[in-house]
């Protein structure tokens, strides 16, 4: 329950920080978080990727059609990953799109340059 409380607080902080960027892109950090929420257990502890996680990954990929949308999605993912860095396994995060059958043009990493 404490994890959920921390995640909820993080989501609110990300929404506030990213609000100016959200006006430039159609995808908000709240939408990114909502679509990836079911992946948290896997990213923290491993195991089997829940089908709902892959559904969210695929849905988010379909939503992020423009360069601006993909950049915004990247920034939102990075903000969340940095805030939860001590709990998220970077290898699992990097492998998640491919494991869900989604091909993306950039690596999932806290060091990815979202402007490219």
C-alpha positions in Angstrom: 0.0 0.0 0.0 2.9 2.3 0.7 4.2 1.7 -2.8 0.9 2.8 -4.3 0.9 5.9 -2.2 4.4 6.8 -3.3 3.5 6.1 -6.9 0.4 8.3 -6.7 2.4 11.1 -5.2 5.0 10.7 -8.0 2.3 10.8 -10.6 1.0 14.1 -9.3 4.5 15.6 -9.1 5.2 14.4 -12.7 1.9 16.0 -13.9 2.8 19.3 -12.3 6.3 19.3 -13.6 5.3 18.3 -17.1 2.2 20.5 -17.4 3.9 23.2 -19.5 5.3 20.4 -21.9 1.9 18.8 -22.1 0.4 21.7 -23.9 2.9 21.1 -26.7 2.0 17.4 -27.1 -1.2 15.5 -27.2 0.1 12.9 -24.6 0.1 13.9 -21.0 2.3 12.3 -18.3 -0.9 11.2 -16.6 -1.7 9.2 -19.8 1.8 7.7 -19.8 1.5 6.7 -16.2 -2.0 5.3 -16.6 -0.9 3.1 -19.5 2.2 1.8 -17.7 0.8 1.5 -14.2 0.3 -2.3 -14.6 4.0 -2.7 -15.3 5.3 -1.4 -12.0 5.3 -4.9 -10.3 7.3 -6.3 -13.1 9.7 -3.4 -13.2 10.3 -3.6 -9.5 10.4 -7.3 -8.9 10.5 -9.2 -12.2 8.5 -12.3 -12.9 6.0 -12.6 -15.7 4.9 -9.5 -17.5 1.2 -9.0 -16.8 -0.9 -8.9 -20.0 -2.4 -5.6 -18.8 1.1 -4.2 -18.8 1.7 -5.1 -22.5 -1.7 -3.8 -23.4 -0.7 -0.5 -21.9 2.7 -0.5 -23.6 1.0 -1.2 -27.0 -1.7 1.4 -26.4 0.8 4.1 -25.4 2.9 3.2 -28.5 -0.2 3.7 -30.7 -1.0 7.0 -29.0 2.6 8.4 -29.6 2.4 8.9 -33.4 4.1 12.3 -33.8 7.7 13.2 -32.9 6.4 15.6 -30.3 4.3 12.9 -28.8 7.2 10.4 -28.6 9.4 13.0 -27.1 6.8 13.9 -24.5 6.3 10.2 -23.7 10.1 9.7 -23.4 10.3 12.7 -20.9 7.5 11.4 -18.8 9.0 7.9 -18.6 12.4 9.4 -17.6 10.9 11.6 -14.9 9.2 8.6 -13.4 12.2 6.4 -13.8 14.5 8.9 -12.1 12.1 9.3 -9.2 11.9 5.5 -8.7 15.4 4.8 -9.8 16.3 2.8 -6.7 13.3 0.4 -7.2 13.1 0.0 -11.0 15.4 -2.5 -12.7 16.9 -0.7 -15.7 17.3 -3.9 -17.7 13.7 -4.9 -17.3 12.6 -1.4 -18.3 14.8 -1.5 -21.4 13.5 -4.9 -22.5 9.8 -4.2 -21.8 8.8 -2.8 -25.2 10.3 -5.7 -27.1 8.9 -8.3 -24.6 5.5 -6.8 -25.3 6.0 -7.0 -29.1 6.5 -3.2 -29.6 9.4 -1.8 -31.6 10.5 1.7 -30.7 13.3 3.8 -32.1 15.0 4.7 -28.9 16.2 2.7 -25.8 14.2 3.0 -22.6 16.8 4.5 -20.3 17.3 7.3 -17.9 20.0 8.6 -20.2 18.1 8.6 -23.4 18.1 11.9 -25.2 14.4 12.6 -25.6 15.1 15.5 -28.0 16.3 13.2 -30.7 
